[in-house]
């Protein structure tokens, strides 16, 4: 596979056309800020302070329970969308590194598509390779380089 010259900028990041993706990214970014935590604490403090005015009644409790339930429910979907997009982008970047590195095993490009038992088999081969490298290191040998491994 041949890619065009990177300076040609044929693959450009563009603003997402999906309003949901834009909303999800914005929400995840804002929700992760210290000010968002501060706002949440302020809401709780206001709610606690209003307790005596409402006699700490069922309606008073229902307000915070309903509010937090709705916010949590919606945030799950927004943040999951952002995580999915980030995960897919990371996977493409890792695939490109594997493709570009001389000596890397291109068979690893689509590991995320394999079944669990196939992944376990490959993981075990890499665990054995790591154990051999640690043994070599203990014996004073270098643990660098690209040892041959059978991934089939």
HELIX and SHEET records of a PDB file:
HELIX    1   1 UNK A    6  UNK A    8  5                                   3    
HELIX    2   2 UNK A   19  UNK A   31  1                                  13    
HELIX    3   3 UNK A   34  UNK A   50  1                                  17    
HELIX    4   4 UNK A   52  UNK A   54  5                                   3    
HELIX    5   5 UNK A   58  UNK A  100  1                                  43    
HELIX    6   6 UNK A  106  UNK A  113  5                                   8    
HELIX    7   7 UNK A  116  UNK A  138  1                                  23    
END                                                                             
